[in-house]
Structure formats: C-alpha cells, structure tokens
Amino acid sequence: LFMTAGPVMFVRSTSASAQAESGTEPAAVRLNPTGRVLMMPLPLMDGDRNLGEVVARINPDDSILVRKDVVVKLLKDSVKPQVISAIAGLPENAGHIEIGEIARSGAELVFDQAEVALRIQPKADLRTTQNISLGGVNPVMANARTVDAALFSGYLNVIGGMDYLWAGDDSSDKTSMHFDLQSAVRFGNVVVENEAGYDGEVDSETCPHEAICNYTHESGLKRRNSRIVYDRPDEALRFQAGDTTTRPAGFQRITDILGVAAERAPRILQPDTAGRSTASHSFIVERPSQAEIAINGNIVRRLKLQPGSYDLKDLTLVTGSNDVEVTLIDDTGARRTVSNSTFYDRRLLSEGDSEWSLAGGVPSYYKDGEREYSDDEYAASGFYRWGLSDRLTGDVNAQADSNVGMAGAGLLVATPWGFFATRTALSHSNAGSGFAVGVDWDLINFGDFSGLVGDDTLGARPSLRLSAEYRSDKFRLPGDFLTTASGLIYPSTDYWLQMSASYSTPIGWGYSATLSGRYQFGRDDDASETPYTLRGDRYGADLTFSGALTEMINGSVTLGYSNESYLLTAKSSASDNRAADPEFRVMARAFVRLGTNTNITASHDSLNRQSIVTGYHSSSQGIDRWEATVDAYNDQRPSSGALGGSLGYYGNRAEVRVAHNTSLTDLTWSGVGADLGQQRT
C-alpha cells in the first residue's frame, strides 16, 4: 500500500507546489505517472461508512478498474436491487469493470483523491431504505437482583368484618359477621386460585342507587371462584380451567362460565413490549444533512444523515392525530421540513402480531354473593385479531349459547382522515335470523377547525366523534338471559338504531367546549319485556363547558335538552317504562383540591334529580396511611337520600376500616323534617 500510494501522493504534492509558484490554473493531476499498471487496495465508502476493501487496478491512462463481483457484493445492502442488477449486467474484462461505467446503473463510483478511497454516490431514491428506530416500544429492563421463582409458593388474604343494622320503626337491630378468603397457590408454572367467604344475617352489600335488587339474602358459606391457570408469558399464552370469563370482540358480550379458556393476550402478559402498534414515516435525504425529528412539537431525536431513503420506526404516538416533522439542514445550510400526520388508536396491533381467545363451558353468575350455574345451558366464545399492517387490524369472532348463535367480523384502520372502526354480526335464534352493523369515526386532536380558537399553549386541540349502530328486529345476543339472573338489575334499553356525535374544542384561557347529540330509536317489542328495560325513543343534545376556575377548583357545566332519565319509572312495571317527556337539563360538577391529600367533589343533575357531595382526606400516600371520607346523596324524585362516612388505616400486612351509612326519606333541600331510614355500621 505504501509503495503504490507513494507516487500518487508525490505527484499531488509536487503538482500543487508548482501551481502555487507559477500562479497558473490547476492542471489535471495524474493518478499513475509510472507508465505501468498499479494495483492498489482502496476502501469502498458510502458516506462515513466503510463497506469493505476493493483492490483497484489503475492503468497508465489513469483509468480505474475494479472486480465486478466484489463491488456487487459490497453494495448489495446500500443500493436497491435494480442498481445491483444493472451493475451485474455491465460488460467486463477479465472480471473487471471501469468505475466510470457504473454510472450507467444510476450509481456513480468515484475516486476520492483526498481520502485515497472509492466512494459510491447513488441517487437518493436508489439507496436501500434505512430504518431509524425511535424506541417507541421500550425494552424490558431486567432487575439487578433477579431471583428465581420458588417451586412452590402461595398466599391467603382474609377480609373480614362485622355489620350492625340499627333498629328501625318496623325492624329490630341485627349484628352479623362476614369474611372473604382469597388464595392462590403455585406449583411450577401452574397456579390454583380460589375465592370463598361467609355471609352473615346482614347482607354486606348494599343495592346501588341506580339499580334494583330482587334477590333474597341468605347467610352461610359461599364459594365465589375456583380455577387453575397456566401461563407461558414468553409466548403471551394463558390457559384456564374452572370459573373464568370470556373475552369479547365486536358485538360479543362478556360471559362468566365454568369451563376452559385459552388465549394469546400480549396486552396482558407482555404489556411492556408486545401487542402495540407503532407508526412509521418515510422520507428522502438528497444531501448530507443534520436531522431533527419531532412528534407533536417535541423533538425526540437529533442525528446526522447521509443521502438516501429513511424509514422512521417505533414512533411513540398518542391516541388521535399525531404530527410527525423531520427538519433537514443540509451541508449548504438549506433547511427543509418533511411533515406527515397520522392517526393512532391503542386497539391497533403491529403488523404480523395477533391475539386470540377461545372459551367454552356452562354459563355462571353471582347471586347474593355466591357463584351459581345454568346447568341446562352452554356458552362458547372466540375471536381472532391480527395486524394486517401497522395501520390496519382485522378480527373475526363467534359466540353461542343454547338459544342464540352469532358470528361477526370487524376492521380498525388509521387513515390521514381519522380512525375508523367497523363491526358486523349475524345471529340466529328462535326468533329467526338477524344482523347488526356499527361504524365509528374518531377524529381526535386534529388541529384548529372552522376558525375556532385553539389553546396551543396547553396542547389542547379539537376532536370529532361520530358513531352509528343498527340492529335488525330479529338480531339477538348470546347470553341475554343472564341479564336478570343475578337479581342485581341495572337499567337497559332495547333499540334498533343508535346514533351519536360530539365535537370538542378549546375556546381559550384553559377552557374547552363540547357539543354532543344522541338519538336512539327504541324497539317496542312487548314480547321481550324484562324488568328495568326502558322503552321508546331516547334522545338528547348537550353543550358542556369545562376547565379550571381557579388553581384549586376544576369544574364543568352542561346545558342540554333530553328525555334520557332512567329514574322514576325504573322500579315500576315494565309497561310503564316508557321514555320520559323531554326537558331542559343542567348538570354541574366541581372538583375542589384543598391540599395535596384533601379534596371535595360535588355534582348535580337536574334531569335525574340527583345531587352528590363527597369529601376525602388522607394522612399520606402509600402504605401506613389513614383515610377518611364523607359523602351525601340526594335523589329528589322519591325524596330520599343518604349520608355516610368511613375511616380506614392501610398498612403493609393489614387494612382496617369502619364505615357508617344512613338512608333518609321525605328529604327536602333544607333537610329539615327528613326521616331516618335504614342505618348500617
């Protein structure tokens, strides 16, 4: 190398000296003034990357030849296949080609006299795309003190208490104990989980304000759950046998079963690395440039790039619209910005990833705190979701019980115009065959719109959501018979078409406004009446203003017109559960922070005639803390309400809590003259 390079370097040096002394224009510098062929090993460079070494043949006429097969081998990862094919097709002489001939392939191979190297200079769009990972999916961080799991381990939680029901006008006082046992025992990779308890004469659970409870409480030992679980976390697989729950997709409903279940659940078993879709963004660099990569205005990476095609991978995105900007400053100082907007939703899977679930068994439910089974019924459910691309996820699903069979499919797609979700299903039952279809369009955080003022300083941006769902008259869902089986019944509606829309936008000064509307066309089928099923068309429109009133107070006010009240007729006969007359509505909410560990929340809803106030205080955070709560509830329609409070201590090995609740009847705004109802401690 030194012997062959010496004459070249000498010629360059003496030539430069002669030019400086004479003041004449630079003469062409000879590479090989020796009159014989020189063989010189040279590095083949692509920007700052050394691709390998090429032995160049420099002829007396300064032409440079290189072995074609060596050049093809070294360039295959730097240029696109069509360039490699073009070079391979060039005529050769004893396996060598002249470097000037390579320009016919779209790439230039030149001799850099300053560096004594060969440099490949293809057009930017002929380079292979290089990936730039921004680490949107964080790697698992191993604990510095990893401990192997024991062969056998387990735990037992004991939650016990005493309930005292105070004497009333038509009842005497009652005292009873209750306790729950929660246990898990692991042997190898198999875990056995159990939950059971004892309920005394006083029901430890109280019926929620918005529900009706038509079961009769009984005391005694009660089994809640028993199951065997086997996990293979490296493959995100879970297998269960016993009391388990189906996972839903599309129109499917969640069903408790006694049976078996298998699922691939990356979001559950690999929440830090798997099952997440990330975005990519491609751009071309024409000249050596400094690049600044920003997502939603925040610079996440600065790096130096050579000419070529690049693909950003693993962009960390937020739900909704995301603005990705790459600012390029080339070696001449020219600045260019490449922008792209993309929509993201956490339900998307990455390309090639999948999740699935399959379960079957006997339907089950809780009644009076005890697990019950529908022995003469069966339930089966399954779905398969896969990432067709980082922006498109599809699913197929099926569910059935003894009365209804249903199959469906859906698509989730992120586009420059928002996020679209579609779901379809076909069902067959004793009522006949039916179908359902639903479409959602979410345009979240998409930027300024229609001249409304956006509060860019807080990152607040407008959002638009549209949704529609249609169900034919004979469409049925498997598992509907379980709705009332538990005796704890919440209000439900039966509809054939449901539509909703909402638009939110910042209006400045830290406040935002949301305009929303809903219309639900009820299905009046008397043959399918069930308790607490609300009938008739239900609709409403609201305008909500929300924001921080002061540094201590956040709140919102909703003004609307609606007939969506679910109270008053809820505990009446089914034939009376018609939609209420529409009326103007005011809903106000406030959150007052009085300190780091003290706050008060309050709300009032004029449509359902409900008011709730809750106060909270804790001595600290984490374990070894004291907590106190006080709450008041007022329901004006039946003129009833409740007052309550609790005091608790939360330690490392135990938690202790005492609470009292008093129901009130004949309640007025002033509270004067209210009668005490049931009291429980």
N, C-alpha and C positions, 0 to 999 in steps of 0.2 A: 504493500500500500504506500509506504513512504517513498519507495524508489519510483513508483509510477506516478504518484501525485506530485513529486518534486518538480519535474519540468513544467507541469501545468501552473503550479503556484509561482514558479520563477518567471515564466512568460508574463503572467498577470502583473507581477510586481514591477518588472523592468518596463513593461509597456506603459504602466501608469506613470512611472518616473519620467519616461521620455515625453509623454503627453504634457506633464506638468511643466517641464523645462521649455518645450517648444511653444506651448500655448495653442497648439492646433487642436482640432476636433478629435475626439477619441477614435482610434482605429479599431477595427474588429479584432478581438482578442482570439488568438489561435489556442485551441484546446490541445492539439497534438502537433507540435513543431518538429517532432523527432523523425518524421518520414517513415515510421514503421507502425504497425498495429500495437496499441496498448490495451492490456486487459486490466480493468480497474473495478474492484468491489465497491459498490455505492449503496447507501441506504435509500430505500424507497419510502418517501414521506407523503403523508396525507395530512396537511396542516402541521400540527405538532406531533402527530402520531407516526411512529416508525413502524411500517408494515413488515419490514424484513430487509434482507440484503439481496441485491442483484449484481451480478458480475457483468459490467458494461464493456463492450468492445468498441474502442474509439479508433477510427480509421485515420489515415494521414489527411484525408479531406475534412476531418472534424465531424464526420457523421458518426452517430452513436447507435449501436445495435445492442439489443438485449434478447435473452431467451424468451420466446413467447409463452412457453408453458409455465415458466417461473412467474412472469408478470400476471398471467391469468390466475394462478394460484394465490398470489398475494393480494390481488384486487377483488376477489370474489365477495368479500364481506363489506367492501367500501362502495361499490357501484352496483347498479341494478343489473339483472340478468341479461337484458338486451345489450348492454355495453360489453359484458363478458363474451356474449355470442358473437358480437361484431369483431372483437379483437381476435377471437379464436378463428374467425373466417378470413383474416388478413393473410396475404401471401407471405411466405417465409423463405429464408435462405439458410439451409443447414440448421433449421430450428430457431433462427434469429429473425427479428424484425427491427426496422429502423424506427426510432421513437417518434419521428415526425409522422409516420404512417398511422400511429394510434389515434391521431386526431380525427381520422375518418370514422371512428367508433362513437364520437361525441365526447370523448375524454381526451385531454392533452397530457402528454408525458414530456416534461421539460427538464433540462439540466440546470440546476441552481449552482452557478459558479461560486457564489459567496459561501455557500454551505457545503459545496462539493457533494451534491446529492441529487437524486432524481425526485421530482415532485409530480404527483398526479393532480390534474386540475380539471375535473369533470364539471359540467354544468350542474347547478344546484339540484335541479329536478331529476338528474340522472344518478344521484347518490342514493344508496340504500337509506331507508328511514331509520334514524337512531332514536331510541327511546330514552326519555328523561323521566325518571320516576320521582314524584314529589312525596312519596311515602304517605299516601292517603290512608293506607292500612298499616297501622303500627305493628311492628313485630312483637312477638311475645317476649317479655322481659323475665328472664329466669331469676328466681330468688337466690340471693347469695348463699343462703343456708338451706338448700333443698334437702328435705327429709323424705326418705322412702316411706310409703304408706304401710301401716301395720297390716298384718294378715287378717287380724280380727279387731274390730272396733265398733263402737256404738254410743248412743246417748238416749236419755229419757228426760223429757220435760214434763213436769207436773204443774198443772194450772188449777188451783182450787179456790173456792170461795164460799161465802155464806150470804144468802139472800134473806132479807127480812121484809115482809109485806105487811105494812101497817094496817091496822083495823080501820074499816070504813063504816058507813051507815048500814050497809047490807052484808058485811063480811067481818070475820074476826081476823086477828093477826096470824101470820104464818111465818115460820122460820125453817129453812132447809139448807143443806149443803149441796154443792156441786163441784165436780172436778173433771178435768180432761187429762188424758195421758197421750203424749206424742213421743214415739220412739222410732229409731232407725238402727239397724244392726247390719254391719257389712262384713262379709267373709270373702276375701279375694276381691273380685270385681262384681259381686252380687250383693245387692242391698235389699233388706226386708224392712218395709215401712208399715207402721200400724198407728192407728189413732182410735181411741175409745174414751168413754167417760161415764160419769154417773150424774144424772139429773135428779134433784130433789123435788119436793112437792111444789115449790115455786119455780116457774119457768125462768131460767136465767136470761132468756132472750125476750126482748120486747118487740111488739109489732111495729114496723116502720110507719111513719105518719101517712105516707103516700100509698100504702098497701092495705090489703085486708088479709086477715089470718083466720081461716075456718077450721083449723085442726084443734083437737083436744089434747092438752098437755098431760103426759103421764110420766111418773117418776120411775127410776130404775137404771140398770146398767145398759149402755147403748154403744154399739160399735159404729164408728164413723167410716174408717177406711182400712184396707189391708191390701198390700201389693208387693210384688217382687220386681226390682228394677235392675237391669244390666246395661251398663253404658260402655261404649267404645268411643271415647272422646276424640281420638286421633282421626277417626272416620266420621265423626259427628253422628253416630248411631246410638239410638236408645231403644231398648226392648222392655216392655212391661207386661205383667200378668197380674190380674186381680182387679181392684177398684181403680179405674183410670178414666180418662176423659178424651174424647175425640177432638182433634184439631180441625177447625173449619177453614173452608175456602169458598169463594163465590157466595152462593145463596145458602150454603150449609149452616146448620145451627150446631152449637156445642151440646154434646150429649154425654152424660155420665153413664158408664157401662161397667158391668162385671164381665171381664173378658181379657183379651190380649190386644196389644198395640205395639207397632214397630214404626219408627220414624227416623228420617235423616233430618236433623234440625241444627244446621250450622249456627243460627242466631242464638240458640240456647246453649249448645255445647261448645261452640267456638266463637263466643261473642266478640272477642278482640281481633280476630283475623279473618273470619270466614263469613260468607253469605252476604257480603256488602258489594253493591255495585259502585264502581268509581268511573269517572269520566275521562275521556282523552281529548286532546286538542292538537291538531296538526298545523305546521307552518313551515315555510322555506326560508333559509338564510342565504342570501346571494353573496355577501362579502363577510370576512371575519368580523364578528360583532360581539359587543357586550349585551347580554340579555337580562331583562328584569321581568320576572313572572309574577303577576298579581291576580288574586282571586277576590272578587267583590271589594276591590280597592286596597287590599292588604298585600304587600309584597312578600312572597313566600320563598323566593329563591333568586339569587344573582349568580350568573355564570358566564363564561366565555365560550362562544360557539364558532366553529368553522363553517364555511359554506356547506349547505346540504339540507336534507329534509329531516324534520324532527317531529316526534310524536310525544306529547306530554301524557304521562300515565299517572294513575292513582291520585287524581285531583280530589282534595277534600272539599266536598260540597255541602251546602245546607239545603234543606227542603225548599223547593221552589226554584226561582230563577237565580242563576249564577253567572256573573260576568267574569270571563277569563281574558286577561290582557297580557300580551307579550310585547314589551318595548325593546326594540333592537337599535343599538347605537353602533354603526359600523366604523371601520378604521379611518374613514374620512370625516367622521363627526356627524354624518347624516342620521337623523332619528326617524324611525318608522314604528308604528304600533299596529299589531295584529289583534283584533278583538273577536270574541265569539261569546254568545250567550247559550246556555244550556239549562234545561230543567231537570231536577233530580227529585226522587222520592225514595225513602228508605225501604219501600217494599220491593224495589228492583233488585234483581240478582245480577252478579257479574257474569260475563259471557262464559258459557260452559258449566256454570255452577247449577246445582239443583237442590231441592228439598222436597220431601215426600212424607206421607203419613198413611198408615193403614191400620184400622182398628175394627174390632167386632166383638159382640157379646150380648148380654142381657141388659136392657136399659135399667138405670137406677136413679134414685133421687133421695134427697133428705126430707124427712117428715118428722117434725117435733125433735130435731137434733139427732135422728137415727137413720142409718142407711137402709132404704127399702128397695125392693127389686120387683120389676114387672116380669114374673116368671113365665107368663104365656106370650111374651113379646121377644123380639130380637132387634138389634141395631147394628149396622155396619156403615163404615165411612172411610173414605180415602181420597187423596189428591196427589198430584204430581206437578211441581212447578219447576221450570228450568229457564235459565238465562239464554235466550236466543242471541242476544248481544248485550252490551253494557247499557243499552237504552231500551231494550225490549225484553219483557218477561212474559211467558205464557203459562197457562195452567189448564189442567183437566181435572175433573172431580166427579165423584159419585157418592150417593148416600141413600140408605134404605132402611125401613123398618117393616114390621108386619103389615102395615097398611099403605105405605107410600114408598115409591121408588123414584129417585131423581138423579139426573146426570147433567153436568154443566161444563163450561169452559170459559176462559177469560183471558184478556190481554192487558198488560200495563206497558205504556210506551211514553217515553220522554221525547218531546219534539221542541223545536225553536218556538212553537206557538203554545206551549204549556204541556201539562201532564194529563194524559188520557187513560182512563180505566174503563174497561168494558167487562160485563159478566152476563152470561146467558145460562139458562137451565130449562130442562124438560122434566115434567113429572107425570107419574101415572098412579092413580089410586082408584078407590071405589067410585069416586065422583067422576072419573074419566081422565083424559089426558089434558095437560095444560103446559104453559110455558111462561117464562119470565125473562126480562132483559133489563139491564141497567147500564147507564153511561154516566161517567163523571168527568168533568173538565176542571182542572185546577191551574190557575194562572197566578202563582204566588210570588210576591216580591218582584214584580216585573218592571218597576220603574214608574216615572211620572206619567200621568194619563189625563187627557182632556183638560189640561191647564190647571188642574188642582195642585195645590202647594204640597210638595213633599218635604219632610223634615230630614234632609240628608245628614245633618249632624248627628242624628241618633240612628242612622241606618234604617229608618222606617220607610217602607215602600208599599205601594198599593197591591192588593190581591183581589182576585176574582174567582169565585167558585160557582159552578153550575152542576146540577145533578138531576137525573130523571130515572124513574124506575117504573116499569109496567109489569103487572101480574094478571094473567088471564083468569077468567071466572073459575076454572077447574084446576088451577095451579095449587098444589099443596106441598107443604114441607114435612119431611120425615121428623118424627118426634114431637109433633104439635100436641099430642095427648099428654105430654109431660108438663105442659104449661100450668095446669092446675093441680097436678098430682101431689105436690108438696104441701098444699094448704096455705102457702105464702104466695099471694097473687098480686102482681103489680098491674097497673093499667096497660092495656094493649089496644091497638087499632087494627082494623081489617080494611085494606084498601086495594084498589085495582090500578091506580096511577098516583105517583107521588113526585112532586117537582119542588125544587128549591134553588135559590140563588142568593148570593151575598157578594157585596163589594165593600172592601175596607180600604181606607186611605188616610194617611196622616194629614192633618189640617194645620200643623204648625204649633209651636210653643209646647211641644211634648204631648199633644192631644191627637187622637185619631177618631174617625167616624166610620161606622159600619151600617150599611143599608142592606137589609135582608128581607126575603119574602118566601113563603111556603104555601103550597096548596096540595091537599091530599083528598082524592076522590074516594069516598068510603064505599065499601061493598055491603049493601044491606041484604044479607042472606040470613034470614031468621033461623034457618035450619042449623046454622053453625054457631049460634049464640053461646057464649061462655061467660062466666062471671067476670065482671070488670073489663069487658070488651066495649070500647067506646065507638058509637056508630055515627054515620053521617059524614058529610064533607067537613074537613077541618082546614082552616087557613089562617094566615096571619102575615103581617108586614111590620117591621120594626126599624127604627133608626136609633143607633146607640152611639153615645159619646163617652169616651173613656180616656183616662190619663191621670197624671199626678196633680192633685190640687195643691198640695204643699209638699215639703220634704218628708212629712210624716204621714200624709193621707193620700192614698190612691183610691179612685172610685170610678163608677160608671153610672150613666142614666140611660134607660131605654124607654123610648116613646113608641107606642105601637097600637095596632088595631087587630084583634084576634078573637077567635072563638075556641081556642085550644085548651081551655081549662079542663082539668081532669078530676077536679073535686066535685062536691055537691052530689052528683048522681053516681059516684063511684060505688057506694055501698047500697044503691037502690037495685031494683030488679033489672034484669037485662033489657027489658022492653023500654025502660026509662033512660037508658044510657045513650041518648041522642046528643048530638053536638049542641053546646050551649049557644045562646044568642051572642053574636059578636059584640064587643065593647072595646072602648079605648083602654089602653093598658099603660101603666107606668111601673117600671122596675128600677129600683135604685140599689146599688151595692157600694160599700165603703170598707176599706182596709186601713186601719189606723195603727201605726207602729209607734208605741210609746217608749221603746228601748230595744236593745239587742234581743232580749228574751221575753218581751211583753208586747202583745198586740190585741186588738179588738176588731172583729168583723161583724158587719151588720148588713141585712138585706130586707127589702120589702117588695112584694109582688102583688099589685092590685088585682090582677086577673084571677089568681088563685087565692087571694085574700090571706097571704101568709107573710109573717114577719119573723126573722130570726136574728138573734144577737148572741155572739159568743166572745168570751174573754179568755185569754191564755197567758200563763206566766210560767217560766222555768228558771231554776236557780243557775243552770249552766247548760252545757251541751255534752252529749255522750253519756257514758255510764256515771253512776254516783251523782245523779241529779234528782231534784224534786220538780214536779209539775203540778199545776193547779189550773182547772178550767171551770168556767161558769157559763151556762147557756140558758137562753129563754126562747120559747117558741110560741107563736100566736097564730091560730087559724080562725079567722073571723066568721067563716060561713057556719060552722057548727058552734061558734063562740066557745072554743076550747083552746087550751094551750098547755104548756109545760114549763117548769123551772127545774134546773138541775145543776149539779156541780160535782167535781171529783178532785181528789188529791192523791198523788202517786209518787212512789220512790222507785228508781230504776238502777239497780246495782249490777255487779258483774255476775253473780250467781243467782240472784232472785229479784223479782219485781213485786212491789206491794202497792195496792190501790184500794181506795174506799170511795164510793160514789153514792149520791142520793138524787132521786128524781121524784118530782111531784107533778101530777096532772091537775089541770084547772078546768072547771066548767063554768058556764054562764059568765064568760070573760068579757070585759069591756076594755076600751082603750085605756081608761084610767086604772083598771084592775080592781077598783073598789067594788065590793059585793061579790067577787068571784068565789066560787065554792071549791074546796079541795076535793080532788078525786083520788085515784089510787096513788099511794106513796110507796116507794121501794128504796131500801138501803142495801 
